[in-house]
Amino acid sequence: MNEPPVISAEETYLSVTRHITGIVLKRPRSWGWWIGFLISLGLLSVLAASLYWLFYKGVGVWGINVPVAWGTAIIN
């Protein structure tokens, strides 16, 4: 039993790839997408600021100023 080809003979890997990626890349962005993007960008900024503050001040910002309490930060 000969099965028909999945793609026609005039199609190439490049043309199939361009067709599939064109669906995603050419679609317009909605307001919901932009709002979600801005929220996630804001949360990423909070993460970056928190990491900067942690590296600048040290782990004392976690409230573990006693040297013995370091073990809790390491195992968690």
N, CA, C and O atoms as a Tripos MOL2 file, in Angstrom:
@<TRIPOS>MOLECULE
protein
  304   303    76     0     0
PROTEIN
NO_CHARGES

@<TRIPOS>ATOM
      1 N           0.8250   -1.1740    0.0000 N.3       1 MET1
      2 CA          0.0000    0.0000    0.0000 C.3       1 MET1
      3 C           0.8760    1.2470    0.0000 C.2       1 MET1
      4 O           1.6370    1.4850    0.9370 O.2       1 MET1
      5 N           0.7630    2.0080   -1.0250 N.am      2 ASN2
      6 CA          1.5170    3.2530   -1.1160 C.3       2 ASN2
      7 C           0.7010    4.3890   -0.5060 C.2       2 ASN2
      8 O          -0.4290    4.6560   -0.9150 O.2       2 ASN2
      9 N           1.2990    5.0470    0.4800 N.am      3 GLU3
     10 CA          0.6210    6.1760    1.1020 C.3       3 GLU3
     11 C           1.0070    7.4520    0.3780 C.2       3 GLU3
     12 O           2.1240    7.5650   -0.1270 O.2       3 GLU3
     13 N           0.0970    8.4150    0.3200 N.am      4 PRO4
     14 CA          0.4350    9.6840   -0.3540 C.3       4 PRO4
     15 C           1.4550   10.4580    0.4770 C.2       4 PRO4
     16 O           1.5050   10.2940    1.6960 O.2       4 PRO4
     17 N           2.2700   11.3000   -0.1650 N.am      5 PRO5
     18 CA          3.2710   12.0680    0.5820 C.3       5 PRO5
     19 C           2.5950   13.0820    1.5100 C.2       5 PRO5
     20 O           1.4860   13.5490    1.2470 O.2       5 PRO5
     21 N           3.2740   13.3980    2.5710 N.am      6 VAL6
     22 CA          2.7450   14.3420    3.5530 C.3       6 VAL6
     23 C           2.7420   15.7550    2.9960 C.2       6 VAL6
     24 O           1.7800   16.4980    3.1950 O.2       6 VAL6
     25 N           3.7990   16.1320    2.3040 N.am      7 ILE7
     26 CA          3.8620   17.4490    1.6640 C.3       7 ILE7
     27 C           4.0440   17.2550    0.1680 C.2       7 ILE7
     28 O           4.5220   16.2150   -0.2870 O.2       7 ILE7
     29 N           3.6580   18.2660   -0.5810 N.am      8 SER8
     30 CA          3.7640   18.1430   -2.0340 C.3       8 SER8
     31 C           5.2240   18.2360   -2.4770 C.2       8 SER8
     32 O           6.1040   18.5960   -1.6950 O.2       8 SER8
     33 N           5.4570   17.9120   -3.7160 N.am      9 ALA9
     34 CA          6.8220   17.8770   -4.2440 C.3       9 ALA9
     35 C           7.4430   19.2640   -4.3470 C.2       9 ALA9
     36 O           8.6650   19.3970   -4.2720 O.2       9 ALA9
     37 N           6.6200   20.3010   -4.5190 N.am     10 GLU10
     38 CA          7.1990   21.6440   -4.6580 C.3      10 GLU10
     39 C           7.5000   22.3050   -3.3160 C.2      10 GLU10
     40 O           8.0850   23.3870   -3.2880 O.2      10 GLU10
     41 N           7.1230   21.6950   -2.2310 N.am     11 GLU11
     42 CA          7.4420   22.2250   -0.8970 C.3      11 GLU11
     43 C           8.8520   21.8130   -0.4800 C.2      11 GLU11
     44 O           9.3040   20.7140   -0.8030 O.2      11 GLU11
     45 N           9.5350   22.6880    0.2290 N.am     12 THR12
     46 CA         10.8620   22.3870    0.7740 C.3      12 THR12
     47 C          10.8050   22.5490    2.2870 C.2      12 THR12
     48 O           9.8120   23.0300    2.8320 O.2      12 THR12
     49 N          11.8710   22.1470    2.9580 N.am     13 TYR13
     50 CA         11.9430   22.3260    4.4060 C.3      13 TYR13
     51 C          11.8370   23.8050    4.7670 C.2      13 TYR13
     52 O          11.1970   24.1640    5.7550 O.2      13 TYR13
     53 N          12.4620   24.6540    3.9690 N.am     14 LEU14
     54 CA         12.4390   26.0850    4.2350 C.3      14 LEU14
     55 C          11.0380   26.6700    4.0720 C.2      14 LEU14
     56 O          10.6120   27.4850    4.8910 O.2      14 LEU14
     57 N          10.3300   26.2710    3.0450 N.am     15 SER15
     58 CA          8.9850   26.8170    2.8430 C.3      15 SER15
     59 C           8.0190   26.3430    3.9230 C.2      15 SER15
     60 O           7.1500   27.1040    4.3490 O.2      15 SER15
     61 N           8.1560   25.1140    4.3640 N.am     16 VAL16
     62 CA          7.3100   24.6090    5.4450 C.3      16 VAL16
     63 C           7.6360   25.3340    6.7490 C.2      16 VAL16
     64 O           6.7280   25.7000    7.4950 O.2      16 VAL16
     65 N           8.9070   25.5420    7.0270 N.am     17 THR17
     66 CA          9.3080   26.2550    8.2340 C.3      17 THR17
     67 C           8.7980   27.6910    8.2260 C.2      17 THR17
     68 O           8.3160   28.1850    9.2450 O.2      17 THR17
     69 N           8.9020   28.3560    7.0900 N.am     18 ARG18
     70 CA          8.4190   29.7370    6.9870 C.3      18 ARG18
     71 C           6.9050   29.8130    7.1640 C.2      18 ARG18
     72 O           6.3920   30.7590    7.7620 O.2      18 ARG18
     73 N           6.2020   28.8310    6.6490 N.am     19 HIS19
     74 CA          4.7500   28.8240    6.7990 C.3      19 HIS19
     75 C           4.3510   28.6290    8.2650 C.2      19 HIS19
     76 O           3.4650   29.3230    8.7640 O.2      19 HIS19
     77 N           4.9930   27.6990    8.9460 N.am     20 ILE20
     78 CA          4.6470   27.4090   10.3450 C.3      20 ILE20
     79 C           5.0440   28.5630   11.2560 C.2      20 ILE20
     80 O           4.2510   28.9720   12.1040 O.2      20 ILE20
     81 N           6.2440   29.0920   11.1020 N.am     21 THR21
     82 CA          6.6680   30.1970   11.9610 C.3      21 THR21
     83 C           5.9470   31.4880   11.6340 C.2      21 THR21
     84 O           5.8070   32.3510   12.5010 O.2      21 THR21
     85 N           5.4860   31.6400   10.4010 N.am     22 GLY22
     86 CA          4.7420   32.8300   10.0260 C.3      22 GLY22
     87 C           3.4340   32.9520   10.7880 C.2      22 GLY22
     88 O           2.9650   34.0610   11.0460 O.2      22 GLY22
     89 N           2.8450   31.8240   11.1490 N.am     23 ILE23
     90 CA          1.5920   31.8440   11.9120 C.3      23 ILE23
     91 C           1.8030   32.5430   13.2470 C.2      23 ILE23
     92 O           0.9690   33.3470   13.6630 O.2      23 ILE23
     93 N           2.8990   32.2500   13.9160 N.am     24 VAL24
     94 CA          3.1650   32.8080   15.2330 C.3      24 VAL24
     95 C           3.7700   34.2050   15.1520 C.2      24 VAL24
     96 O           3.3830   35.0950   15.9100 O.2      24 VAL24
     97 N           4.7120   34.4000   14.2420 N.am     25 LEU25
     98 CA          5.4670   35.6520   14.2180 C.3      25 LEU25
     99 C           4.7190   36.8140   13.5780 C.2      25 LEU25
    100 O           5.0500   37.9670   13.8540 O.2      25 LEU25
    101 N           3.7330   36.5560   12.7420 N.am     26 LYS26
    102 CA          3.0250   37.6350   12.0590 C.3      26 LYS26
    103 C           1.6960   37.9810   12.7130 C.2      26 LYS26
    104 O           1.0190   38.9130   12.2790 O.2      26 LYS26
    105 N           1.3170   37.2550   13.7390 N.am     27 ARG27
    106 CA          0.0520   37.5110   14.4090 C.3      27 ARG27
    107 C           0.1700   38.7760   15.2600 C.2      27 ARG27
    108 O           1.1560   38.9240   15.9820 O.2      27 ARG27
    109 N          -0.7980   39.6910   15.2000 N.am     28 PRO28
    110 CA         -0.7140   40.9080   16.0130 C.3      28 PRO28
    111 C          -0.8850   40.6100   17.4990 C.2      28 PRO28
    112 O          -1.5890   39.6770   17.8830 O.2      28 PRO28
    113 N          -0.2360   41.4110   18.3180 N.am     29 ARG29
    114 CA         -0.3160   41.2270   19.7650 C.3      29 ARG29
    115 C          -1.5410   41.9670   20.2990 C.2      29 ARG29
    116 O          -1.8110   43.0970   19.8940 O.2      29 ARG29
    117 N          -2.2720   41.3390   21.1940 N.am     30 SER30
    118 CA         -3.4460   41.9730   21.7710 C.3      30 SER30
    119 C          -3.0470   42.7740   23.0090 C.2      30 SER30
    120 O          -1.9100   42.6990   23.4750 O.2      30 SER30
    121 N          -4.0080   43.5440   23.5320 N.am     31 TRP31
    122 CA         -3.7460   44.3290   24.7500 C.3      31 TRP31
    123 C          -3.4370   43.4200   25.9260 C.2      31 TRP31
    124 O          -2.6010   43.7550   26.7660 O.2      31 TRP31
    125 N          -4.1000   42.2770   25.9950 N.am     32 GLY32
    126 CA         -3.8470   41.3370   27.0870 C.3      32 GLY32
    127 C          -2.4160   40.8280   27.0800 C.2      32 GLY32
    128 O          -1.8040   40.6490   28.1330 O.2      32 GLY32
    129 N          -1.8830   40.5940   25.8690 N.am     33 TRP33
    130 CA         -0.5050   40.1340   25.7650 C.3      33 TRP33
    131 C           0.4460   41.2020   26.2720 C.2      33 TRP33
    132 O           1.3740   40.8990   27.0210 O.2      33 TRP33
    133 N           0.2250   42.4650   25.8690 N.am     34 TRP34
    134 CA          1.1020   43.5570   26.3090 C.3      34 TRP34
    135 C           0.9990   43.7830   27.8090 C.2      34 TRP34
    136 O           2.0100   44.0460   28.4590 O.2      34 TRP34
    137 N          -0.2010   43.6860   28.3730 N.am     35 ILE35
    138 CA         -0.3600   43.8530   29.8250 C.3      35 ILE35
    139 C           0.3850   42.7510   30.5590 C.2      35 ILE35
    140 O           1.0940   43.0170   31.5290 O.2      35 ILE35
    141 N           0.2260   41.5100   30.0980 N.am     36 GLY36
    142 CA          0.9590   40.3980   30.7120 C.3      36 GLY36
    143 C           2.4620   40.5530   30.5890 C.2      36 GLY36
    144 O           3.2030   40.2400   31.5210 O.2      36 GLY36
    145 N           2.9170   41.0410   29.4290 N.am     37 PHE37
    146 CA          4.3410   41.2680   29.2160 C.3      37 PHE37
    147 C           4.8790   42.3240   30.1650 C.2      37 PHE37
    148 O           5.9580   42.1580   30.7340 O.2      37 PHE37
    149 N           4.1270   43.4210   30.3420 N.am     38 LEU38
    150 CA          4.5740   44.4850   31.2390 C.3      38 LEU38
    151 C           4.5690   44.0350   32.7060 C.2      38 LEU38
    152 O           5.4510   44.4160   33.4760 O.2      38 LEU38
    153 N           3.5840   43.2290   33.0870 N.am     39 ILE39
    154 CA          3.5650   42.6970   34.4510 C.3      39 ILE39
    155 C           4.7720   41.8000   34.6840 C.2      39 ILE39
    156 O           5.4360   41.9050   35.7150 O.2      39 ILE39
    157 N           5.0580   40.9190   33.7310 N.am     40 SER40
    158 CA          6.2110   40.0250   33.8990 C.3      40 SER40
    159 C           7.5270   40.8020   33.8650 C.2      40 SER40
    160 O           8.4750   40.4400   34.5620 O.2      40 SER40
    161 N           7.5930   41.8600   33.0650 N.am     41 LEU41
    162 CA          8.7890   42.6930   33.0410 C.3      41 LEU41
    163 C           8.9700   43.4130   34.3820 C.2      41 LEU41
    164 O          10.0920   43.5570   34.8690 O.2      41 LEU41
    165 N           7.8680   43.8580   34.9700 N.am     42 GLY42
    166 CA          7.9340   44.4840   36.2910 C.3      42 GLY42
    167 C           8.4110   43.5020   37.3540 C.2      42 GLY42
    168 O           9.2290   43.8540   38.2050 O.2      42 GLY42
    169 N           7.9010   42.2720   37.3090 N.am     43 LEU43
    170 CA          8.3430   41.2580   38.2720 C.3      43 LEU43
    171 C           9.8170   40.9040   38.0630 C.2      43 LEU43
    172 O          10.5350   40.6480   39.0290 O.2      43 LEU43
    173 N          10.2630   40.8900   36.8280 N.am     44 LEU44
    174 CA         11.6800   40.6470   36.5530 C.3      44 LEU44
    175 C          12.5380   41.7750   37.1210 C.2      44 LEU44
    176 O          13.6410   41.5320   37.6100 O.2      44 LEU44
    177 N          12.0320   43.0080   37.0590 N.am     45 SER45
    178 CA         12.7590   44.1440   37.6320 C.3      45 SER45
    179 C          12.8440   44.0240   39.1500 C.2      45 SER45
    180 O          13.8770   44.3410   39.7400 O.2      45 SER45
    181 N          11.7620   43.5680   39.7870 N.am     46 VAL46
    182 CA         11.7820   43.3530   41.2380 C.3      46 VAL46
    183 C          12.8030   42.2830   41.5920 C.2      46 VAL46
    184 O          13.5320   42.4260   42.5730 O.2      46 VAL46
    185 N          12.8660   41.2080   40.8030 N.am     47 LEU47
    186 CA         13.8610   40.1590   41.0410 C.3      47 LEU47
    187 C          15.2750   40.7090   40.9160 C.2      47 LEU47
    188 O          16.1270   40.4240   41.7570 O.2      47 LEU47
    189 N          15.5330   41.4940   39.8760 N.am     48 ALA48
    190 CA         16.8700   42.0530   39.6720 C.3      48 ALA48
    191 C          17.2500   42.9880   40.8140 C.2      48 ALA48
    192 O          18.3860   42.9540   41.2880 O.2      48 ALA48
    193 N          16.3160   43.8190   41.2580 N.am     49 ALA49
    194 CA         16.5930   44.7290   42.3690 C.3      49 ALA49
    195 C          16.8370   43.9490   43.6600 C.2      49 ALA49
    196 O          17.7100   44.3110   44.4480 O.2      49 ALA49
    197 N          16.0710   42.8830   43.8780 N.am     50 SER50
    198 CA         16.2540   42.0630   45.0730 C.3      50 SER50
    199 C          17.6070   41.3700   45.0770 C.2      50 SER50
    200 O          18.2720   41.3100   46.1110 O.2      50 SER50
    201 N          18.0140   40.8510   43.9380 N.am     51 LEU51
    202 CA         19.3220   40.1980   43.8630 C.3      51 LEU51
    203 C          20.4550   41.2030   44.0430 C.2      51 LEU51
    204 O          21.4570   40.9030   44.6910 O.2      51 LEU51
    205 N          20.2960   42.3920   43.4720 N.am     52 TYR52
    206 CA         21.3070   43.4280   43.6720 C.3      52 TYR52
    207 C          21.4320   43.7590   45.1530 C.2      52 TYR52
    208 O          22.5380   43.8340   45.6880 O.2      52 TYR52
    209 N          20.2850   43.9580   45.8160 N.am     53 TRP53
    210 CA         20.3020   44.3020   47.2420 C.3      53 TRP53
    211 C          20.9150   43.1690   48.0650 C.2      53 TRP53
    212 O          21.6530   43.4230   49.0170 O.2      53 TRP53
    213 N          20.6120   41.9220   47.7040 N.am     54 LEU54
    214 CA         21.1700   40.7710   48.4160 C.3      54 LEU54
    215 C          22.6830   40.7320   48.2650 C.2      54 LEU54
    216 O          23.3880   40.5270   49.2530 O.2      54 LEU54
    217 N          23.2010   40.9210   47.0610 N.am     55 PHE55
    218 CA         24.6450   40.8750   46.8590 C.3      55 PHE55
    219 C          25.3500   42.0940   47.4440 C.2      55 PHE55
    220 O          26.5160   42.0140   47.8280 O.2      55 PHE55
    221 N          24.6440   43.2190   47.5120 N.am     56 TYR56
    222 CA         25.2340   44.4310   48.0640 C.3      56 TYR56
    223 C          25.3010   44.3730   49.5890 C.2      56 TYR56
    224 O          26.3310   44.6990   50.1800 O.2      56 TYR56
    225 N          24.2160   43.9640   50.2210 N.am     57 LYS57
    226 CA         24.1430   43.9540   51.6790 C.3      57 LYS57
    227 C          24.5380   42.6170   52.3050 C.2      57 LYS57
    228 O          25.0110   42.5850   53.4400 O.2      57 LYS57
    229 N          24.3510   41.5300   51.5870 N.am     58 GLY58
    230 CA         24.6610   40.2190   52.1380 C.3      58 GLY58
    231 C          23.4180   39.5190   52.6540 C.2      58 GLY58
    232 O          22.3110   40.0520   52.5840 O.2      58 GLY58
    233 N          23.6210   38.3090   53.1760 N.am     59 VAL59
    234 CA         22.4840   37.5130   53.6220 C.3      59 VAL59
    235 C          21.8700   38.0260   54.9090 C.2      59 VAL59
    236 O          20.8970   37.4480   55.3940 O.2      59 VAL59
    237 N          22.4010   39.0780   55.4680 N.am     60 GLY60
    238 CA         21.7870   39.6840   56.6410 C.3      60 GLY60
    239 C          20.4040   40.2310   56.3460 C.2      60 GLY60
    240 O          19.6020   40.4060   57.2630 O.2      60 GLY60
    241 N          20.1110   40.5050   55.0830 N.am     61 VAL61
    242 CA         18.7760   40.9850   54.7280 C.3      61 VAL61
    243 C          17.7180   39.9040   54.9210 C.2      61 VAL61
    244 O          16.5270   40.2120   54.9750 O.2      61 VAL61
    245 N          18.1360   38.6410   55.0240 N.am     62 TRP62
    246 CA         17.2030   37.5550   55.3080 C.3      62 TRP62
    247 C          16.8870   37.4800   56.7900 C.2      62 TRP62
    248 O          15.9750   36.7590   57.1960 O.2      62 TRP62
    249 N          17.6250   38.2140   57.5970 N.am     63 GLY63
    250 CA         17.4160   38.1740   59.0360 C.3      63 GLY63
    251 C          18.2720   37.1400   59.7430 C.2      63 GLY63
    252 O          18.0030   36.7860   60.8910 O.2      63 GLY63
    253 N          19.3020   36.6520   59.0640 N.am     64 ILE64
    254 CA         20.1700   35.6650   59.7040 C.3      64 ILE64
    255 C          21.5220   36.3120   60.0020 C.2      64 ILE64
    256 O          22.5120   36.0430   59.3210 O.2      64 ILE64
    257 N          21.5520   37.1530   61.0120 N.am     65 ASN65
    258 CA         22.7700   37.8410   61.3820 C.3      65 ASN65
    259 C          23.6450   37.0140   62.3200 C.2      65 ASN65
    260 O          24.7910   37.3790   62.5820 O.2      65 ASN65
    261 N          23.1190   35.9150   62.8200 N.am     66 VAL66
    262 CA         23.8780   35.0250   63.6810 C.3      66 VAL66
    263 C          24.5900   34.0060   62.7880 C.2      66 VAL66
    264 O          23.9420   33.3900   61.9420 O.2      66 VAL66
    265 N          25.9000   33.8090   62.9500 N.am     67 PRO67
    266 CA         26.6220   32.8910   62.0580 C.3      67 PRO67
    267 C          26.0870   31.4600   62.0580 C.2      67 PRO67
    268 O          26.1680   30.7780   61.0370 O.2      67 PRO67
    269 N          25.5460   30.9960   63.1740 N.am     68 VAL68
    270 CA         25.0470   29.6280   63.2270 C.3      68 VAL68
    271 C          23.8340   29.4550   62.3180 C.2      68 VAL68
    272 O          23.5880   28.3580   61.8160 O.2      68 VAL68
    273 N          23.0850   30.5120   62.1050 N.am     69 ALA69
    274 CA         21.8690   30.4240   61.2830 C.3      69 ALA69
    275 C          22.1720   30.2770   59.7980 C.2      69 ALA69
    276 O          21.2400   30.0990   59.0130 O.2      69 ALA69
    277 N          23.4220   30.3410   59.3830 N.am     70 TRP70
    278 CA         23.7840   30.1510   57.9880 C.3      70 TRP70
    279 C          23.3350   28.7950   57.4770 C.2      70 TRP70
    280 O          22.9700   28.6590   56.3090 O.2      70 TRP70
    281 N          23.3590   27.8030   58.3330 N.am     71 GLY71
    282 CA         22.9840   26.4380   57.9290 C.3      71 GLY71
    283 C          21.5680   26.3890   57.3850 C.2      71 GLY71
    284 O          21.2920   25.6430   56.4450 O.2      71 GLY71
    285 N          20.6760   27.1640   57.9570 N.am     72 THR72
    286 CA         19.2830   27.1710   57.4910 C.3      72 THR72
    287 C          19.2110   27.7220   56.0620 C.2      72 THR72
    288 O          18.4700   27.1820   55.2410 O.2      72 THR72
    289 N          19.9450   28.7600   55.7560 N.am     73 ALA73
    290 CA         19.9310   29.3190   54.4100 C.3      73 ALA73
    291 C          20.5440   28.3450   53.4010 C.2      73 ALA73
    292 O          20.0900   28.2730   52.2590 O.2      73 ALA73
    293 N          21.5480   27.6130   53.8060 N.am     74 ILE74
    294 CA         22.2180   26.6900   52.8960 C.3      74 ILE74
    295 C          21.3400   25.4850   52.5920 C.2      74 ILE74
    296 O          21.2400   25.0780   51.4340 O.2      74 ILE74
    297 N          20.6960   24.9010   53.6120 N.am     75 ILE75
    298 CA         19.9040   23.6990   53.3620 C.3      75 ILE75
    299 C          18.5550   24.0110   52.7470 C.2      75 ILE75
    300 O          17.9230   23.1230   52.1760 O.2      75 ILE75
    301 N          18.0990   25.2460   52.8450 N.am     76 ASN76
    302 CA         16.8140   25.5790   52.2370 C.3      76 ASN76
    303 C          17.0350   26.0650   50.8340 C.2      76 ASN76
    304 O          16.0760   26.4000   50.1390 O.2      76 ASN76
@<TRIPOS>BOND
     1     1     2 1
     2     2     3 1
     3     3     4 2
     4     3     5 am
     5     5     6 1
     6     6     7 1
     7     7     8 2
     8     7     9 am
     9     9    10 1
    10    10    11 1
    11    11    12 2
    12    11    13 am
    13    13    14 1
    14    14    15 1
    15    15    16 2
    16    15    17 am
    17    17    18 1
    18    18    19 1
    19    19    20 2
    20    19    21 am
    21    21    22 1
    22    22    23 1
    23    23    24 2
    24    23    25 am
    25    25    26 1
    26    26    27 1
    27    27    28 2
    28    27    29 am
    29    29    30 1
    30    30    31 1
    31    31    32 2
    32    31    33 am
    33    33    34 1
    34    34    35 1
    35    35    36 2
    36    35    37 am
    37    37    38 1
    38    38    39 1
    39    39    40 2
    40    39    41 am
    41    41    42 1
    42    42    43 1
    43    43    44 2
    44    43    45 am
    45    45    46 1
    46    46    47 1
    47    47    48 2
    48    47    49 am
    49    49    50 1
    50    50    51 1
    51    51    52 2
    52    51    53 am
    53    53    54 1
    54    54    55 1
    55    55    56 2
    56    55    57 am
    57    57    58 1
    58    58    59 1
    59    59    60 2
    60    59    61 am
    61    61    62 1
    62    62    63 1
    63    63    64 2
    64    63    65 am
    65    65    66 1
    66    66    67 1
    67    67    68 2
    68    67    69 am
    69    69    70 1
    70    70    71 1
    71    71    72 2
    72    71    73 am
    73    73    74 1
    74    74    75 1
    75    75    76 2
    76    75    77 am
    77    77    78 1
    78    78    79 1
    79    79    80 2
    80    79    81 am
    81    81    82 1
    82    82    83 1
    83    83    84 2
    84    83    85 am
    85    85    86 1
    86    86    87 1
    87    87    88 2
    88    87    89 am
    89    89    90 1
    90    90    91 1
    91    91    92 2
    92    91    93 am
    93    93    94 1
    94    94    95 1
    95    95    96 2
    96    95    97 am
    97    97    98 1
    98    98    99 1
    99    99   100 2
   100    99   101 am
   101   101   102 1
   102   102   103 1
   103   103   104 2
   104   103   105 am
   105   105   106 1
   106   106   107 1
   107   107   108 2
   108   107   109 am
   109   109   110 1
   110   110   111 1
   111   111   112 2
   112   111   113 am
   113   113   114 1
   114   114   115 1
   115   115   116 2
   116   115   117 am
   117   117   118 1
   118   118   119 1
   119   119   120 2
   120   119   121 am
   121   121   122 1
   122   122   123 1
   123   123   124 2
   124   123   125 am
   125   125   126 1
   126   126   127 1
   127   127   128 2
   128   127   129 am
   129   129   130 1
   130   130   131 1
   131   131   132 2
   132   131   133 am
   133   133   134 1
   134   134   135 1
   135   135   136 2
   136   135   137 am
   137   137   138 1
   138   138   139 1
   139   139   140 2
   140   139   141 am
   141   141   142 1
   142   142   143 1
   143   143   144 2
   144   143   145 am
   145   145   146 1
   146   146   147 1
   147   147   148 2
   148   147   149 am
   149   149   150 1
   150   150   151 1
   151   151   152 2
   152   151   153 am
   153   153   154 1
   154   154   155 1
   155   155   156 2
   156   155   157 am
   157   157   158 1
   158   158   159 1
   159   159   160 2
   160   159   161 am
   161   161   162 1
   162   162   163 1
   163   163   164 2
   164   163   165 am
   165   165   166 1
   166   166   167 1
   167   167   168 2
   168   167   169 am
   169   169   170 1
   170   170   171 1
   171   171   172 2
   172   171   173 am
   173   173   174 1
   174   174   175 1
   175   175   176 2
   176   175   177 am
   177   177   178 1
   178   178   179 1
   179   179   180 2
   180   179   181 am
   181   181   182 1
   182   182   183 1
   183   183   184 2
   184   183   185 am
   185   185   186 1
   186   186   187 1
   187   187   188 2
   188   187   189 am
   189   189   190 1
   190   190   191 1
   191   191   192 2
   192   191   193 am
   193   193   194 1
   194   194   195 1
   195   195   196 2
   196   195   197 am
   197   197   198 1
   198   198   199 1
   199   199   200 2
   200   199   201 am
   201   201   202 1
   202   202   203 1
   203   203   204 2
   204   203   205 am
   205   205   206 1
   206   206   207 1
   207   207   208 2
   208   207   209 am
   209   209   210 1
   210   210   211 1
   211   211   212 2
   212   211   213 am
   213   213   214 1
   214   214   215 1
   215   215   216 2
   216   215   217 am
   217   217   218 1
   218   218   219 1
   219   219   220 2
   220   219   221 am
   221   221   222 1
   222   222   223 1
   223   223   224 2
   224   223   225 am
   225   225   226 1
   226   226   227 1
   227   227   228 2
   228   227   229 am
   229   229   230 1
   230   230   231 1
   231   231   232 2
   232   231   233 am
   233   233   234 1
   234   234   235 1
   235   235   236 2
   236   235   237 am
   237   237   238 1
   238   238   239 1
   239   239   240 2
   240   239   241 am
   241   241   242 1
   242   242   243 1
   243   243   244 2
   244   243   245 am
   245   245   246 1
   246   246   247 1
   247   247   248 2
   248   247   249 am
   249   249   250 1
   250   250   251 1
   251   251   252 2
   252   251   253 am
   253   253   254 1
   254   254   255 1
   255   255   256 2
   256   255   257 am
   257   257   258 1
   258   258   259 1
   259   259   260 2
   260   259   261 am
   261   261   262 1
   262   262   263 1
   263   263   264 2
   264   263   265 am
   265   265   266 1
   266   266   267 1
   267   267   268 2
   268   267   269 am
   269   269   270 1
   270   270   271 1
   271   271   272 2
   272   271   273 am
   273   273   274 1
   274   274   275 1
   275   275   276 2
   276   275   277 am
   277   277   278 1
   278   278   279 1
   279   279   280 2
   280   279   281 am
   281   281   282 1
   282   282   283 1
   283   283   284 2
   284   283   285 am
   285   285   286 1
   286   286   287 1
   287   287   288 2
   288   287   289 am
   289   289   290 1
   290   290   291 1
   291   291   292 2
   292   291   293 am
   293   293   294 1
   294   294   295 1
   295   295   296 2
   296   295   297 am
   297   297   298 1
   298   298   299 1
   299   299   300 2
   300   299   301 am
   301   301   302 1
   302   302   303 1
   303   303   304 2
@<TRIPOS>SUBSTRUCTURE
     1 MET1         2 RESIDUE 1 A MET
     2 ASN2         6 RESIDUE 1 A ASN
     3 GLU3        10 RESIDUE 1 A GLU
     4 PRO4        14 RESIDUE 1 A PRO
     5 PRO5        18 RESIDUE 1 A PRO
     6 VAL6        22 RESIDUE 1 A VAL
     7 ILE7        26 RESIDUE 1 A ILE
     8 SER8        30 RESIDUE 1 A SER
     9 ALA9        34 RESIDUE 1 A ALA
    10 GLU10       38 RESIDUE 1 A GLU
    11 GLU11       42 RESIDUE 1 A GLU
    12 THR12       46 RESIDUE 1 A THR
    13 TYR13       50 RESIDUE 1 A TYR
    14 LEU14       54 RESIDUE 1 A LEU
    15 SER15       58 RESIDUE 1 A SER
    16 VAL16       62 RESIDUE 1 A VAL
    17 THR17       66 RESIDUE 1 A THR
    18 ARG18       70 RESIDUE 1 A ARG
    19 HIS19       74 RESIDUE 1 A HIS
    20 ILE20       78 RESIDUE 1 A ILE
    21 THR21       82 RESIDUE 1 A THR
    22 GLY22       86 RESIDUE 1 A GLY
    23 ILE23       90 RESIDUE 1 A ILE
    24 VAL24       94 RESIDUE 1 A VAL
    25 LEU25       98 RESIDUE 1 A LEU
    26 LYS26      102 RESIDUE 1 A LYS
    27 ARG27      106 RESIDUE 1 A ARG
    28 PRO28      110 RESIDUE 1 A PRO
    29 ARG29      114 RESIDUE 1 A ARG
    30 SER30      118 RESIDUE 1 A SER
    31 TRP31      122 RESIDUE 1 A TRP
    32 GLY32      126 RESIDUE 1 A GLY
    33 TRP33      130 RESIDUE 1 A TRP
    34 TRP34      134 RESIDUE 1 A TRP
    35 ILE35      138 RESIDUE 1 A ILE
    36 GLY36      142 RESIDUE 1 A GLY
    37 PHE37      146 RESIDUE 1 A PHE
    38 LEU38      150 RESIDUE 1 A LEU
    39 ILE39      154 RESIDUE 1 A ILE
    40 SER40      158 RESIDUE 1 A SER
    41 LEU41      162 RESIDUE 1 A LEU
    42 GLY42      166 RESIDUE 1 A GLY
    43 LEU43      170 RESIDUE 1 A LEU
    44 LEU44      174 RESIDUE 1 A LEU
    45 SER45      178 RESIDUE 1 A SER
    46 VAL46      182 RESIDUE 1 A VAL
    47 LEU47      186 RESIDUE 1 A LEU
    48 ALA48      190 RESIDUE 1 A ALA
    49 ALA49      194 RESIDUE 1 A ALA
    50 SER50      198 RESIDUE 1 A SER
    51 LEU51      202 RESIDUE 1 A LEU
    52 TYR52      206 RESIDUE 1 A TYR
    53 TRP53      210 RESIDUE 1 A TRP
    54 LEU54      214 RESIDUE 1 A LEU
    55 PHE55      218 RESIDUE 1 A PHE
    56 TYR56      222 RESIDUE 1 A TYR
    57 LYS57      226 RESIDUE 1 A LYS
    58 GLY58      230 RESIDUE 1 A GLY
    59 VAL59      234 RESIDUE 1 A VAL
    60 GLY60      238 RESIDUE 1 A GLY
    61 VAL61      242 RESIDUE 1 A VAL
    62 TRP62      246 RESIDUE 1 A TRP
    63 GLY63      250 RESIDUE 1 A GLY
    64 ILE64      254 RESIDUE 1 A ILE
    65 ASN65      258 RESIDUE 1 A ASN
    66 VAL66      262 RESIDUE 1 A VAL
    67 PRO67      266 RESIDUE 1 A PRO
    68 VAL68      270 RESIDUE 1 A VAL
    69 ALA69      274 RESIDUE 1 A ALA
    70 TRP70      278 RESIDUE 1 A TRP
    71 GLY71      282 RESIDUE 1 A GLY
    72 THR72      286 RESIDUE 1 A THR
    73 ALA73      290 RESIDUE 1 A ALA
    74 ILE74      294 RESIDUE 1 A ILE
    75 ILE75      298 RESIDUE 1 A ILE
    76 ASN76      302 RESIDUE 1 A ASN
